[in-house]
Amino acid sequence: MRTVIQRVKRAEVRVEGEVIGKISQGLLILLGIAQEDTEEDIIILADKIINLRIFSDKEGKMNLSIKEINGEILVVSQFTLYADCRRGRRPDFTRAAEKEKAYFLYKKFIEYIKTYIDKVQEGEFQAYMEVELINDGPVTIIIDTEDLKKPRRAKE
């Protein structure tokens, strides 16, 4: 699984002009799901995100998690995060999961996040969406479960 996480002051997603998901302070999570992803990836990724200390404390230091600020989350499915642009001029999306598997894992990811975060909104799977946000910072972080599963190298 691959995500682009943006710390936001507010964000919303629309389908055909209608707002279907809207949050105030929190995280916008663009979620891409690969063919090889499993339910284990959901837990690894969600735990990392909900405990990531990227919100400012009273001293302005990034020291608080989304849980600690009682923030909100908006999750938007984004298969294009698995675009392979190494050849030619048209991205190749063959690494992205098939729609049935992607939908299942997308919904499971949201379900898991909801066990820790009170307000979780979502986009509409496989719909053309408009996403509007006010980035806070800006703080934008990319997380890939492939990287999270690799052992950390010792500092030299």
DSSP file with accessible surface (Angstrom, degrees, kcal/mol):
  #  RESIDUE AA STRUCTURE BP1 BP2  ACC     N-H-->O    O-->H-N    N-H-->O    O-->H-N    TCO  KAPPA ALPHA  PHI   PSI    X-CA   Y-CA   Z-CA
    1    1 A M              0   0    0      0, 0.0   144,-2.8     0, 0.0     2,-0.4   0.000 360.0 360.0 360.0 144.6    0.0    0.0    0.0
    2    2 A R  E     -AB  32 144A  58     30,-2.3    30,-3.4   142,-0.2     2,-0.4  -0.988 360.0-175.2-131.2 136.5    1.2    3.5   -0.8
    3    3 A T  E     -AB  31 143A   0    140,-3.0   140,-2.1    -2,-0.4     2,-0.5  -0.964  23.9-154.7-132.7 150.5   -0.1    6.7    0.7
    4    4 A V  E     -AB  30 142A  25     26,-1.7    26,-2.7    -2,-0.4     2,-0.5  -0.998  25.7-164.3-115.0 119.4    0.3   10.4    0.3
    5    5 A I  E     -AB  29 141A   1    136,-3.4   136,-2.8    -2,-0.5     2,-0.5  -0.927   5.9-170.8-110.0 128.5   -0.7   11.9    3.6
    6    6 A Q  E     -AB  28 140A  35     22,-2.6    22,-2.7    -2,-0.5     2,-0.5  -0.981  20.8-136.3-121.6 127.6   -1.4   15.6    3.9
    7    7 A R  E     -AB  27 139A  19    132,-2.4   129,-3.4    -2,-0.5   132,-0.5  -0.712  38.4-172.9 -77.3 125.8   -1.9   17.5    7.1
    8    8 A V  E     -AB  26 135A   0     18,-2.8    18,-2.2    -2,-0.5   127,-0.2  -0.888  43.6-151.5-127.3 153.5   -4.8   19.8    6.5
    9    9 A K  E    S-     0   0A 123    125,-2.9     2,-0.3     1,-0.4    16,-0.2   0.753  94.9 -15.9 -83.6 -31.4   -6.8   22.5    8.1
   10   10 A R  E     - B   0 134A  89    124,-0.9   124,-2.5    14,-0.1    -1,-0.4  -0.951  66.1-178.8-164.4 156.9   -9.8   21.3    6.1
   11   11 A A  E     -CB  23 133A   0     12,-2.0    12,-2.9    -2,-0.3     2,-0.3  -0.983   0.6-178.1-157.0 151.2  -10.5   19.0    3.1
   12   12 A E  E     -CB  22 132A  19    120,-2.7   120,-2.8    -2,-0.3     2,-0.4  -0.989  13.9-147.4-149.9 156.5  -13.5   17.8    1.2
   13   13 A V  E     -CB  21 131A   0      8,-2.6     7,-2.7    -2,-0.3     8,-1.3  -0.982  14.9-164.6-127.2 137.4  -14.2   15.5   -1.7
   14   14 A R  E     -CB  19 130A  44    116,-2.8   116,-2.3    -2,-0.4     2,-0.4  -0.937  10.6-164.2-122.7 146.7  -17.0   15.9   -4.2
   15   15 A V  E >  S-C   18   0A  16      3,-2.3     3,-2.1    -2,-0.4   114,-0.1  -0.999  84.8 -12.4-126.4 124.8  -18.6   13.6   -6.8
   16   16 A E  T 3  S-     0   0  196    112,-0.5    -1,-0.1    -2,-0.4     3,-0.1   0.879 130.9 -54.2  51.0  41.6  -20.7   15.3   -9.5
   17   17 A G  T 3  S+     0   0   58      1,-0.2     2,-0.5    -3,-0.0    -1,-0.3   0.321 113.8 116.3  81.9  -7.8  -20.6   18.6   -7.6
   18   18 A E  E <   -C   15   0A 136     -3,-2.1    -3,-2.3     1,-0.0     2,-0.4  -0.809  68.2-124.2-100.2 129.6  -21.9   17.0   -4.3
   19   19 A V  E     +C   14   0A  61     -2,-0.5    -5,-0.3    -5,-0.2     3,-0.1  -0.563  34.9 168.6 -70.2 122.6  -19.8   17.0   -1.2
   20   20 A I  E     +     0   0A  55     -7,-2.7   102,-0.3    -2,-0.4     2,-0.3   0.542  66.6  23.4-112.2 -12.3  -19.6   13.3    0.0
   21   21 A G  E     +C   13   0A   2     -8,-1.3    -8,-2.6   100,-0.1    -1,-0.3  -0.961  64.0 170.4-154.9 136.7  -16.8   13.7    2.6
   22   22 A K  E     +C   12   0A 114     -2,-0.3     2,-0.3   -10,-0.2   -10,-0.2  -0.984   2.4 175.6-152.7 133.7  -15.6   16.7    4.6
   23   23 A I  E     -C   11   0A   5    -12,-2.9   -12,-2.0    -2,-0.3     3,-0.1  -0.941  17.7-148.9-133.3 160.6  -13.2   17.1    7.5
   24   24 A S  S    S-     0   0   60      1,-0.3    48,-0.2    -2,-0.3   -14,-0.1   0.018  74.1  -1.1 -99.7-142.7  -11.7   20.0    9.5
   25   25 A Q  S    S+     0   0   91    -16,-0.2    47,-2.2    46,-0.1    -1,-0.3  -0.103 104.2  67.1 -52.0 129.2   -8.2   19.7   11.1
   26   26 A G  E    S-Ad   8  72A   0    -18,-2.2   -18,-2.8    45,-0.3     2,-0.4  -0.953  81.7 -34.5 164.7-139.7   -6.6   16.4   10.4
   27   27 A L  E     -Ad   7  73A   2     45,-2.5    47,-2.5    -2,-0.3     2,-0.6  -0.965  27.0-154.0-126.8 134.6   -5.3   14.2    7.6
   28   28 A L  E     -Ad   6  74A   1    -22,-2.7   -22,-2.6    -2,-0.4     2,-0.6  -0.936  22.9-163.5 -98.0 122.1   -6.2   13.7    3.9
   29   29 A I  E     -Ad   5  75A   0     45,-3.3    47,-3.0    -2,-0.6     2,-0.6  -0.947  11.2-163.4-114.0 114.6   -5.0   10.2    3.0
   30   30 A L  E     -Ad   4  76A  27    -26,-2.7   -26,-1.7    -2,-0.6     2,-0.5  -0.876  21.2-159.8 -91.7 121.2   -4.7    9.3   -0.7
   31   31 A L  E     -Ad   3  77A   0     45,-2.8    47,-3.3    -2,-0.6     2,-0.4  -0.924  15.0-174.0-117.4 120.7   -4.5    5.5   -0.6
   32   32 A G  E     -A    2   0A   0    -30,-3.4   -30,-2.3    -2,-0.5     2,-0.5  -0.905  10.1-156.0-109.9 139.6   -3.1    3.3   -3.4
   33   33 A I        -     0   0    7     -2,-0.4    64,-2.9   -32,-0.2     2,-0.2  -0.963   6.3-152.4-121.1 128.6   -3.4   -0.5   -3.2
   34   34 A A  B >   -F   96   0B   0     -2,-0.5     3,-1.5    62,-0.3    62,-0.2  -0.524  30.1-107.0 -96.1 163.6   -1.1   -2.9   -5.1
   35   35 A Q  T 3  S+     0   0   94     60,-2.4    61,-0.1     1,-0.3    63,-0.1   0.851 118.4  49.2 -55.5 -37.7   -1.8   -6.4   -6.3
   36   36 A E  T 3  S+     0   0   91     59,-0.3    -1,-0.3     2,-0.0    60,-0.1   0.488  84.5 119.3 -86.8  -1.2    0.4   -7.9   -3.6
   37   37 A D    <   -     0   0    4     -3,-1.5     2,-0.2     3,-0.1    68,-0.1  -0.303  39.9-175.2 -69.2 150.4   -1.1   -6.0   -0.7
   38   38 A T    >>  -     0   0   62     67,-0.0     4,-1.0     1,-0.0     3,-0.7  -0.779  44.9 -91.1-133.9 177.7   -2.9   -7.9    2.1
   39   39 A E  H 3> S+     0   0  100      1,-0.2     4,-1.5    -2,-0.2     3,-0.1   0.800 122.9  64.6 -64.6 -27.0   -4.8   -7.2    5.3
   40   40 A E  H 3> S+     0   0  121      1,-0.2     4,-2.3     2,-0.2    -1,-0.2   0.894  96.9  56.2 -61.1 -38.2   -1.5   -7.2    7.2
   41   41 A D  H <> S+     0   0    0     -3,-0.7     4,-2.8     1,-0.2     5,-0.3   0.861 101.2  58.2 -62.0 -35.5   -0.5   -4.2    5.2
   42   42 A I  H  X S+     0   0    5     -4,-1.0     4,-3.0     2,-0.2     5,-0.3   0.943 108.7  43.9 -58.5 -49.0   -3.7   -2.4    6.4
   43   43 A I  H  X S+     0   0   78     -4,-1.5     4,-2.4     2,-0.2     5,-0.3   0.934 114.5  48.9 -65.7 -45.1   -2.6   -2.8   10.0
   44   44 A I  H  X S+     0   0   46     -4,-2.3     4,-1.7     2,-0.2    -2,-0.2   0.946 118.3  39.8 -59.0 -49.1    1.0   -1.8    9.4
   45   45 A L  H  X S+     0   0    0     -4,-2.8     4,-2.6     2,-0.2    -2,-0.2   0.940 116.1  48.2 -69.6 -47.7    0.0    1.3    7.5
   46   46 A A  H  X S+     0   0    0     -4,-3.0     4,-2.8    -5,-0.3     5,-0.3   0.920 111.4  50.7 -62.4 -43.0   -2.9    2.4    9.6
   47   47 A D  H  X S+     0   0   51     -4,-2.4     4,-1.1    -5,-0.3    -1,-0.2   0.897 111.1  49.4 -61.2 -40.5   -0.9    2.0   12.8
   48   48 A K  H  X S+     0   0   93     -4,-1.7     4,-0.7    -5,-0.3     3,-0.3   0.949 113.9  45.5 -62.5 -47.3    1.9    4.0   11.4
   49   49 A I  H >< S+     0   0    1     -4,-2.6     3,-0.9     1,-0.2    17,-0.4   0.936 111.9  48.3 -65.7 -47.6   -0.4    6.8   10.3
   50   50 A I  H 3< S+     0   0    1     -4,-2.8    17,-1.0     1,-0.3    -1,-0.2   0.726 118.8  40.9 -72.2 -16.4   -2.5    7.1   13.4
   51   51 A N  H 3< S+     0   0   78     -4,-1.1     2,-0.3    -3,-0.3    -1,-0.3   0.425  83.4 121.2-106.6  -0.3    0.6    7.2   15.6
   52   52 A L    <<  -     0   0   41     -3,-0.9     2,-1.5    -4,-0.7    14,-0.4  -0.476  61.5-137.6 -67.9 124.6    2.7    9.5   13.4
   53   53 A R        +     0   0  145     -2,-0.3    12,-0.3     1,-0.2    -1,-0.1  -0.630  57.6 128.3 -88.9  85.9    3.7   12.6   15.3
   54   54 A I        +     0   0   10     -2,-1.5     2,-0.4    10,-0.8    -1,-0.2   0.259  43.0  91.5-125.0  11.4    3.2   15.3   12.7
   55   55 A F  E    S-G   64   0C   3      9,-2.6     9,-2.6    -3,-0.2     8,-2.1  -0.862  79.6-106.6-108.8 146.0    1.0   17.8   14.5
   56   56 A S  E     -G   62   0C  55     -2,-0.4     6,-0.2     6,-0.3     2,-0.1  -0.412  24.8-149.4 -75.3 140.3    2.4   20.7   16.5
   57   57 A D    >   -     0   0   29      4,-2.3     3,-2.0    -2,-0.1    -1,-0.1  -0.197  48.3 -76.1 -88.3-170.4    2.5   20.8   20.3
   58   58 A K  T 3  S+     0   0  208      1,-0.3    -2,-0.1     2,-0.1    -1,-0.0   0.759 134.4  53.0 -63.4 -23.9    2.3   24.1   22.3
   59   59 A E  T 3  S-     0   0  160      2,-0.2    -1,-0.3     1,-0.0     3,-0.1   0.392 119.5-109.4 -89.9   0.3    6.0   24.9   21.4
   60   60 A G  S <  S+     0   0   51     -3,-2.0     2,-0.4     1,-0.3    -2,-0.1   0.548  74.8 136.2  84.2   7.9    5.3   24.4   17.7
   61   61 A K        -     0   0  137      1,-0.1    -4,-2.3    -6,-0.0     2,-1.1  -0.711  67.1-112.2 -90.1 137.3    7.3   21.2   17.5
   62   62 A M  E    S+G   56   0C  93     -2,-0.4    -6,-0.3    -6,-0.2    -9,-0.1  -0.554  73.2 126.5 -68.2 101.7    5.8   18.3   15.5
   63   63 A N  E     +     0   0C  49     -8,-2.1     2,-0.3    -2,-1.1    -1,-0.2   0.344  42.8  80.6-142.0  -0.4    5.2   16.1   18.5
   64   64 A L  E     -G   55   0C  48     -9,-2.6    -9,-2.6    -3,-0.2   -10,-0.8  -0.904  61.0-138.9-121.8 147.5    1.5   15.0   18.5
   65   65 A S     >  -     0   0    4     -2,-0.3     4,-1.4   -12,-0.3     5,-0.2  -0.450  34.8-101.9 -93.3 170.7   -0.4   12.3   16.6
   66   66 A I  T  4>S+     0   0    1    -14,-0.4     5,-2.4   -17,-0.4     4,-0.4   0.872 124.4  53.6 -58.7 -36.8   -3.8   12.6   14.9
   67   67 A K  T >45S+     0   0   83    -17,-1.0     3,-1.1     1,-0.2    -1,-0.2   0.918 105.4  52.9 -64.1 -43.2   -5.2   10.7   18.0
   68   68 A E  T 345S+     0   0  117      1,-0.3    -1,-0.2     2,-0.1    -2,-0.2   0.764 113.0  42.1 -69.1 -25.4   -3.7   13.1   20.4
   69   69 A I  T 3<5S-     0   0   38     -4,-1.4    -1,-0.3    -3,-0.1    -2,-0.2   0.406 107.8-123.0 -97.3   0.9   -5.2   16.2   18.7
   70   70 A N  T < 5 +     0   0  115     -3,-1.1    -3,-0.2    -4,-0.4    -2,-0.1   0.907  54.1 171.7  56.4  44.0   -8.6   14.4   18.2
   71   71 A G      < -     0   0    5     -5,-2.4    48,-0.5    -6,-0.2     2,-0.3  -0.160  28.6-117.4 -80.7 176.0   -8.2   15.1   14.5
   72   72 A E  E     -d   26   0A  34    -47,-2.2   -45,-2.5   -48,-0.2     2,-0.4  -0.761  18.1-145.9-115.0 158.4  -10.3   13.9   11.5
   73   73 A I  E     -de  27 120A   0     46,-2.1    48,-3.1    -2,-0.3     2,-0.5  -0.988   8.2-167.4-130.6 137.5   -9.3   11.8    8.5
   74   74 A L  E     -de  28 121A   0    -47,-2.5   -45,-3.3    -2,-0.4     2,-0.5  -0.992  14.0-161.9-120.0 119.7  -10.5   11.8    4.9
   75   75 A V  E     -de  29 122A   0     46,-2.3    48,-2.4    -2,-0.5     2,-0.4  -0.916   7.8-176.0-107.4 128.3   -9.5    8.7    2.9
   76   76 A V  E     -d   30   0A   2    -47,-3.0   -45,-2.8    -2,-0.5     2,-0.2  -0.987  26.4-125.2-126.6 123.9   -9.5    8.8   -0.9
   77   77 A S  E     +d   31   0A  23     -2,-0.4     2,-0.2   -47,-0.2   -45,-0.2  -0.471  31.4 178.0 -65.4 135.3   -8.8    5.8   -3.1
   78   78 A Q    >   +     0   0   57    -47,-3.3     3,-1.9    -2,-0.2     4,-0.2  -0.642  16.5 172.4-146.7  78.9   -6.0    6.7   -5.5
   79   79 A F  G >  S+     0   0  114      1,-0.3     3,-2.2    -2,-0.2    -1,-0.1   0.783  74.4  76.6 -62.0 -22.2   -4.9    3.8   -7.8
   80   80 A T  G >  S+     0   0   54      1,-0.3     3,-1.8     2,-0.2    -1,-0.3   0.647  72.2  81.4 -67.8  -9.4   -2.7    6.3   -9.7
   81   81 A L  G <  S+     0   0   35     -3,-1.9    -1,-0.3     1,-0.3    -2,-0.2   0.704  89.4  56.4 -65.7 -16.1   -0.2    6.2   -6.9
   82   82 A Y  G <  S+     0   0    4     -3,-2.2    13,-0.4    -4,-0.2    -1,-0.3   0.097  77.1 140.4-102.5  25.6    1.0    3.0   -8.5
   83   83 A A    <   -     0   0   36     -3,-1.8     2,-0.7    10,-0.1    10,-0.2  -0.470  41.9-151.6 -67.6 130.4    1.7    4.6  -11.9
   84   84 A D  B     +H   92   0D  47      8,-2.4     8,-2.2    -2,-0.2     3,-0.2  -0.939  21.7 170.4-105.1 113.0    4.8    3.3  -13.5
   85   85 A C        +     0   0   89     -2,-0.7    -1,-0.1     6,-0.2    -2,-0.0   0.120  43.5 107.9-110.5  19.9    6.3    6.1  -15.7
   86   86 A R  S    S+     0   0  210      6,-0.1     2,-0.4     1,-0.1    -1,-0.2   0.812  78.6  42.9 -70.2 -30.2    9.6    4.5  -16.5
   87   87 A R  S    S-     0   0  219     -3,-0.2     3,-0.2     3,-0.1    -1,-0.1  -0.930 110.3 -20.7-120.9 144.7    8.7    3.7  -20.2
   88   88 A G  S    S-     0   0   71     -2,-0.4     0, 0.0     1,-0.2     0, 0.0  -0.087  85.5 -73.9  62.7-160.2    7.0    5.8  -22.8
   89   89 A R  S    S+     0   0  252      2,-0.1    -1,-0.2     1,-0.1    -4,-0.0   0.442 106.4  77.2-116.6  -6.6    4.7    8.7  -22.1
   90   90 A R  S    S-     0   0  214     -3,-0.2    -3,-0.1    -6,-0.0    -1,-0.1  -0.931  84.1-117.9-109.0 126.2    1.6    7.0  -20.8
   91   91 A P        -     0   0   50      0, 0.0     2,-0.5     0, 0.0    -6,-0.2  -0.269  20.3-136.6 -61.4 146.6    1.7    5.7  -17.2
   92   92 A D  B     -H   84   0D  69     -8,-2.2    -8,-2.4     1,-0.1     3,-0.2  -0.911  18.9-176.9-104.8 127.9    1.3    1.9  -16.7
   93   93 A F    >   +     0   0   70     -2,-0.5     3,-1.4   -10,-0.2   -10,-0.1   0.119  45.3 117.7-110.9  19.8   -1.0    1.0  -13.8
   94   94 A T  T 3  S+     0   0   92      1,-0.3    -1,-0.2   -10,-0.1   -59,-0.1   0.737  70.3  61.4 -65.2 -19.6   -0.6   -2.8  -13.9
   95   95 A R  T 3  S+     0   0   78    -13,-0.4   -60,-2.4    -3,-0.2    -1,-0.3   0.747  83.4  98.4 -77.7 -20.6    0.9   -2.9  -10.4
   96   96 A A  B <  S-F   34   0B  11     -3,-1.4   -62,-0.3   -62,-0.2     3,-0.1  -0.367  86.3-100.7 -66.8 145.7   -2.4   -1.5   -8.9
   97   97 A A        -     0   0   15    -64,-2.9   -64,-0.1     1,-0.1    -1,-0.1  -0.273  40.1 -94.7 -65.5 152.6   -4.7   -4.1   -7.5
   98   98 A E     >  -     0   0  136      1,-0.1     4,-3.0   -63,-0.1     5,-0.3  -0.310  44.0-105.4 -60.6 153.7   -7.8   -5.3   -9.4
   99   99 A K  H  > S+     0   0  109      1,-0.2     4,-2.8     2,-0.2     5,-0.2   0.837 116.4  51.9 -59.7 -38.3  -10.9   -3.4   -8.4
  100  100 A E  H  > S+     0   0  130      2,-0.2     4,-2.2     1,-0.2    -1,-0.2   0.944 116.0  40.4 -64.1 -46.3  -12.5   -6.1   -6.2
  101  101 A K  H  > S+     0   0   80     -3,-0.2     4,-2.6     2,-0.2     5,-0.3   0.924 115.9  51.0 -67.0 -44.1   -9.4   -6.6   -4.1
  102  102 A A  H  X S+     0   0   11     -4,-3.0     4,-2.7     1,-0.2    -2,-0.2   0.922 111.1  48.2 -60.1 -44.5   -8.7   -2.9   -4.0
  103  103 A Y  H  X S+     0   0  112     -4,-2.8     4,-2.6    -5,-0.3     5,-0.2   0.933 111.4  50.4 -62.3 -45.4  -12.3   -2.1   -2.9
  104  104 A F  H  X S+     0   0   94     -4,-2.2     4,-2.2    -5,-0.2    -2,-0.2   0.945 115.5  41.5 -58.5 -48.9  -12.1   -4.8   -0.2
  105  105 A L  H  X S+     0   0    4     -4,-2.6     4,-2.5     2,-0.2    -1,-0.2   0.870 112.2  55.3 -71.0 -34.5   -8.8   -3.5    1.2
  106  106 A Y  H  X S+     0   0    1     -4,-2.7     4,-2.1    -5,-0.3    -2,-0.2   0.950 111.7  43.6 -60.1 -48.5   -9.9    0.1    0.9
  107  107 A K  H  X S+     0   0   69     -4,-2.6     4,-2.6     1,-0.2    -2,-0.2   0.896 113.4  51.4 -66.3 -39.2  -13.0   -0.5    3.0
  108  108 A K  H  X S+     0   0   61     -4,-2.2     4,-2.5    -5,-0.2    -1,-0.2   0.890 107.9  53.0 -63.9 -38.9  -11.0   -2.6    5.5
  109  109 A F  H  X S+     0   0    0     -4,-2.5     4,-2.6     2,-0.2    -2,-0.2   0.946 111.3  45.5 -60.9 -46.9   -8.5    0.2    5.9
  110  110 A I  H  X S+     0   0    4     -4,-2.1     4,-2.3     1,-0.2    -2,-0.2   0.925 112.0  52.0 -63.2 -44.2  -11.2    2.7    6.6
  111  111 A E  H  X S+     0   0  116     -4,-2.6     4,-0.6     1,-0.2    -1,-0.2   0.912 111.4  47.2 -58.5 -43.6  -12.9    0.2    9.1
  112  112 A Y  H >< S+     0   0   51     -4,-2.5     3,-1.2     1,-0.2     4,-0.3   0.929 110.4  51.2 -66.3 -44.9   -9.6   -0.2   10.9
  113  113 A I  H >X S+     0   0    0     -4,-2.6     4,-2.1     1,-0.3     3,-2.1   0.893 102.7  61.7 -59.1 -38.8   -8.9    3.5   11.1
  114  114 A K  H 3< S+     0   0  107     -4,-2.3    -1,-0.3     1,-0.3    -2,-0.2   0.709  90.5  67.4 -64.7 -19.2  -12.4    4.1   12.6
  115  115 A T  T << S+     0   0   98     -3,-1.2    -1,-0.3    -4,-0.6    -2,-0.2   0.691 116.4  25.8 -72.6 -14.5  -11.5    1.9   15.6
  116  116 A Y  T <4 S+     0   0  106     -3,-2.1     2,-0.5    -4,-0.3    -2,-0.2   0.628 118.3  56.6-117.5 -26.4   -9.0    4.6   16.6
  117  117 A I     <  -     0   0    6     -4,-2.1    -1,-0.2     1,-0.1     3,-0.1  -0.952  63.6-151.5-118.8 129.7  -10.3    7.9   15.1
  118  118 A D  S    S+     0   0  142     -2,-0.5     2,-0.7   -47,-0.2    -1,-0.1   0.902  85.1  44.0 -66.6 -45.0  -13.8    9.2   15.8
  119  119 A K        +     0   0   84    -48,-0.5   -46,-2.1     2,-0.0     2,-0.4  -0.886  66.0 159.4-113.1 108.2  -14.4   11.1   12.6
  120  120 A V  E     -e   73   0A  11     -2,-0.7     2,-0.3   -48,-0.2   -46,-0.2  -0.996  12.0-177.5-126.4 125.7  -13.4    9.4    9.4
  121  121 A Q  E     -e   74   0A  64    -48,-3.1   -46,-2.3    -2,-0.4     2,-0.3  -0.760   7.8-158.5-114.3 165.8  -14.8   10.3    6.0
  122  122 A E  E     -e   75   0A  43   -102,-0.3   -46,-0.2    -2,-0.3  -109,-0.1  -0.969  15.0-123.0-145.5 158.1  -14.2    8.8    2.6
  123  123 A G        -     0   0    3    -48,-2.4     2,-0.6    -2,-0.3   -48,-0.1  -0.172  46.6 -88.1 -81.3-173.9  -14.3    9.4   -1.1
  124  124 A E    >   -     0   0   96   -110,-0.1     3,-1.9   -47,-0.1    -1,-0.1  -0.901  44.2-116.7-104.3 119.6  -16.3    7.2   -3.5
  125  125 A F  T 3  S+     0   0   35     -2,-0.6     3,-0.1     1,-0.3   -47,-0.0  -0.249  92.9   0.4 -57.0 133.1  -14.3    4.2   -4.8
  126  126 A Q  T 3  S+     0   0  137      1,-0.2     2,-0.3   -49,-0.0    -1,-0.3   0.613 102.5 125.7  63.0  17.4  -13.8    4.3   -8.6
  127  127 A A  S <  S-     0   0   24     -3,-1.9     2,-0.6     1,-0.0    -1,-0.2  -0.702  71.8-107.9 -99.2 156.6  -15.6    7.6   -9.0
  128  128 A Y        -     0   0  195     -2,-0.3  -112,-0.5    -3,-0.1     2,-0.3  -0.744  52.7-174.4 -77.2 121.4  -14.3   10.8  -10.7
  129  129 A M        -     0   0   36     -2,-0.6     2,-0.5  -114,-0.1  -114,-0.2  -0.888  29.3-144.8-124.2 152.7  -13.7   13.0   -7.6
  130  130 A E  E     -B   14   0A  96   -116,-2.3  -116,-2.8    -2,-0.3     2,-0.5  -0.973  20.5-163.4-111.3 125.9  -12.7   16.6   -6.9
  131  131 A V  E     -B   13   0A  55     -2,-0.5     2,-0.4  -118,-0.2  -118,-0.2  -0.957   6.3-174.1-114.8 126.7  -10.6   16.9   -3.8
  132  132 A E  E     +B   12   0A  71   -120,-2.8  -120,-2.7    -2,-0.5     2,-0.3  -0.954  12.7 163.2-120.2 136.9  -10.2   20.3   -2.2
  133  133 A L  E     -B   11   0A  50     -2,-0.4     2,-0.6  -122,-0.2  -122,-0.2  -0.992  39.4-138.6-150.7 155.8   -7.9   21.0    0.7
  134  134 A I  E     -B   10   0A  78   -124,-2.5  -125,-2.9    -2,-0.3  -124,-0.9  -0.970  35.2-141.4-111.6 106.2   -6.1   23.6    2.7
  135  135 A N  E     -B    8   0A  45     -2,-0.6     2,-0.8  -127,-0.2  -127,-0.3  -0.491   8.2-139.5 -71.2 137.0   -2.7   22.1    3.4
  136  136 A D  E    S-     0   0A  32   -129,-3.4     3,-0.3     3,-0.2  -129,-0.2  -0.853  75.6 -19.2-104.3 101.7   -1.4   22.9    6.9
  137  137 A G  E    S-     0   0A  58     -2,-0.8     2,-0.1     1,-0.3    -1,-0.1  -0.512 103.7 -89.5 135.1 -70.9    2.3   23.6    6.8
  138  138 A P  E    S+     0   0A 101      0, 0.0     2,-0.5     0, 0.0    -1,-0.3   0.561  72.9 171.0 -74.6 145.4    2.5   22.3    4.2
  139  139 A V  E     +B    7   0A  18   -132,-0.5  -132,-2.4    -3,-0.3     2,-0.4  -0.986   2.8 165.3-123.7 114.5    3.1   18.9    5.6
  140  140 A T  E     -B    6   0A  71     -2,-0.5     2,-0.4  -134,-0.2  -134,-0.2  -0.996   9.0-177.5-133.1 125.8    3.0   16.1    3.0
  141  141 A I  E     -B    5   0A  50   -136,-2.8  -136,-3.4    -2,-0.4     2,-0.5  -0.982  15.7-149.7-130.1 137.0    4.4   12.6    3.7
  142  142 A I  E     -B    4   0A 121     -2,-0.4     2,-0.4  -138,-0.2  -138,-0.2  -0.907  17.8-177.7-105.9 128.7    4.6    9.5    1.5
  143  143 A I  E     -B    3   0A  15   -140,-2.1  -140,-3.0    -2,-0.5     2,-0.4  -0.997   6.8-174.5-128.8 134.5    4.5    6.1    3.1
  144  144 A D  E >>  -B    2   0A   9     -2,-0.4     4,-1.6  -142,-0.2     3,-0.8  -0.995  24.9-141.4-126.7 129.8    4.8    2.7    1.4
  145  145 A T  H 3> S+     0   0    1   -144,-2.8     4,-1.7    -2,-0.4     5,-0.2   0.800 101.7  66.2 -63.5 -25.6    4.3   -0.5    3.3
  146  146 A E  H 3> S+     0   0   79   -145,-0.3     4,-0.6     1,-0.2    -1,-0.3   0.921 104.9  44.1 -57.2 -43.4    7.1   -2.1    1.3
  147  147 A D  H X4 S+     0   0   97     -3,-0.8     3,-0.7     1,-0.2    -1,-0.2   0.865 109.6  55.8 -69.4 -36.2    9.4    0.4    3.0
  148  148 A L  H 3< S+     0   0   59     -4,-1.6    -1,-0.2     1,-0.2    -2,-0.2   0.784 105.6  52.5 -68.3 -26.2    7.9   -0.2    6.4
  149  149 A K  H 3< S+     0   0  103     -4,-1.7    -1,-0.2    -3,-0.2    -2,-0.2   0.640  89.9  94.4 -84.9 -14.5    8.5   -4.0    6.2
  150  150 A K  S << S-     0   0  121     -3,-0.7     2,-0.1    -4,-0.6     3,-0.0  -0.552  85.1-109.4 -78.1 141.8   12.2   -3.6    5.4
  151  151 A P        -     0   0  119      0, 0.0     2,-0.2     0, 0.0    -1,-0.1  -0.417  36.9-110.7 -68.0 142.8   14.6   -3.8    8.3
  152  152 A R        -     0   0  227     -4,-0.1     2,-0.3    -2,-0.1    -4,-0.0  -0.556  29.0-122.7 -73.6 139.9   16.2   -0.5    9.2
  153  153 A R        -     0   0  202     -2,-0.2     2,-0.1     1,-0.1    -1,-0.1  -0.608  28.3-110.4 -81.3 142.2   19.9   -0.2    8.4
  154  154 A A        -     0   0   89     -2,-0.3     2,-0.2     1,-0.1    -1,-0.1  -0.410  38.0-101.9 -68.8 145.0   22.2    0.7   11.3
  155  155 A K              0   0  201     -2,-0.1    -1,-0.1     1,-0.1     0, 0.0  -0.475 360.0 360.0 -67.7 138.8   23.7    4.2   11.2
  156  156 A E              0   0  211     -2,-0.2    -1,-0.1    -3,-0.1    -3,-0.0  -0.522 360.0 360.0 -89.9 360.0   27.3    4.1   10.1
